[in-house]
Every structure is written in C-alpha cells, then in structure tokens.
C-alpha cells in the first residue's frame, strides 16, 4: 500500500469511491456533506436521516477539485494498492476562526474490501502529521451521527467528541 499526494486526475476515481460508499452507507454523511449539498436530510417517523443528494456527484466533484487545486492550506492523499488501484483517500485543511488556525480532517475513506489492514490509520496519521508540520495544534474531524464504526476508529486514535451539530429541518 502506498500513500501518495492525490492529483486532479485522481478526482473521478475518488468520486466513484466516495459516491459508492455514501450510497451503501448513508450514515457516513455528516454535516459537511449536508452543507455542501452532497447529502440531504429528511425526517421519517420523527427521526432525521441523511441520503445522497440527486446531484451528489457534481457537488462532490466541485468540492474535491477545489481541494486539489488549492493544496497550500488543503491537502489530499490517496491510498493505492500494489496493483495500482485507488483504495482510499484523506482530505485535510488548515482553517482559521480569525484568530487561531486549526486543522480539519474532512474525509478519511477506505474501500470496504481494504479495511482492517491499517490503511485508514496511515491515511489519518498522514493528515495529522501534515497539519502538525504546518504548525497546527488543534485538530478536528467530523463524522456522520450514526457512523459508529468510524467513531470507534477515531476514538482509538485519540479523538474525543466535543460537540454535536444540529440542523433546522
């Protein structure tokens, strides 16, 4: 497994991986995907759920191309198998609240067939190392509210839940 910087030519393959995943696992969809329009929320029997938006591919391509074109304060990595197959990616950004810069790990996604072999951990650590090498101290990430396997993954690597996001529906 190789972890490499992603390029613009990787965007279509990354989009296919991402869209296949959120179709199969809408619990991955967090407020970030809802805010950018990749996902949409709906209420059924008094419970709020998320699903991919009809134009999710177009919205996500716009997002990932912006990330890939602006890799000074943003960075995207890809995980590639020994056969040259894209099996995952991570996205990290340096943001600011007007006073202090902080890091956001916006995405970590590994193809299901390749999970359990450390690829996600390496992608996450690569993003953390890049943020720290750029002087970032506070590092955050987001995850879909019912994405419990990811929550456990992040907690095992030192992350703790510090808030909850609410959306007017």
N, C-alpha and C positions, 0 to 999 in steps of 0.2 A: 504494500500500500504506500502510495506517495501522496504527500500533501504539497500542493503547488499553488501559486497565485493563480486565480481564475482570470480569464481574459474575455473580451467581448464575444469571441467566437464560442465560448462555453455557455452563453446565455440561453440559447434554445434548449440544450440538453438539461441545464439546470431547471428551466421552466417545466420541462416534461416530468422530471423527477418530483419537483415541488407540487405540481398540479395533480399528478397521480396520487401523491401522498395525501393531500387535503381532500381529494375525492373519497379515498378509502378511510381516512381518519379526520373527519371534520373537527375533532377535539383538539387538533393541532392549532386551529385558527385562534389567534389571540387578538387583543385589541389593536395591535399593529396592523394585522391583515384587515380588520374591520375598518380602521381609519383610512387605509389606502384604497379601500373598495375591492380588495381581492376576495374578501369574505363578506357575508351579510348575516345579520342576526334575525331571528324570528322567534316568536313565542308560541308554544304549544302546551296546552293544559297548564298554563301559568308558569312554565319553565322556559328560560331563554336558551336557545341553541344557536350554533353558527353553521353555515354551509358555504361552499364556494359560490361566489357571485357568477352570474351568467358570463360576464366579461373578465373573469379572473385572469385568464392568460394575458390579455392585453395589459391589464393593470400591473400584473407581476412583472411582465417584461419591461414596462416603463420603470418600475422600481429597481430591478436588478441592473438594467443598463445604466441608470443614474449612479448606482453604487459602483459599478465597474468603470465608469467614465470619470469618477471623482475620488480616486484612491489616495488622496493626500490625508483626508480626515476619515476615510472609509476604506475598508479593505475586504476583499472576498477571496476565500481559498477554496480549492476543490480537492476532493479525495479521489484518487484514480487507482483502480486495481492494477495488478501486474499484467492484466490483459488489455489495459488501456481504457477500461470502462469507468465512466463517471459514477461514483457510488455515494457521493455526499458532498456537502459544502457547508461553509460557515461564512457569516457576514458580521463584521464588527464596525462600529462607528465611534468617533470621538465627537461628543456633543457638548454644549455649554448652556448653563442657565443664566448667562450674562455675567457670572462671577467666576464660577469654578467649572472646569472641564470635567466630564465624566465619560465613562465608556459604556456602550450598549452592545451586547451581543444580540444582534437582531434575529439571527437564524442559525441553527445547527440542525442539519438534517442528514440522515444516513439511510440509504436504501435498506429496506427491511431484510433482505437476504444477507446483508453485510453487517448487521448489528451483532453486538455481543463479542466483537473481536478487537475493541479498543479504538475503532476509527472515530467515533463521536468524541471520545475523551481526548484524542490527539487533536481533532479539529477545534474543540473548545479550548484546550490549552494553548494552541497556536494563536487563537484570537486573544486570549488573556495575555499571553506573552507580548503580542504586538501592542496591545493597549498599554501595558506597563512600560514597554520600551519607548513609548511616546509620552511618558510622564503621567499617565492616568492612574489615579489611586482608587476612586470609586467605580466599581464595575457592576452593571446591572444586566438583567435579561428579562424577557417576558415569555410567558407560556400560556397556552390555552387553559381555561379554568378547569377542564376535565382531562387534561393531558397528564394523568398521574404518573405514568411511567417516566415521562420527561422530568417531572417534578422530583422524583426519587433520584434520577440520574444527576440532576443539577445539585441536589442536596448532598449527595455523596461526594461532590467535588467542591463543597464549601459554600454554596449559595444558600441563602435563607430567605423565605418570603418576608417582605417588609411592607406590603400594601396589597390592596385589592382594587381593581378598576371597575367602575360602574358606568353603564351607558344608558342614557334615556331611551326607552323603547316605546 
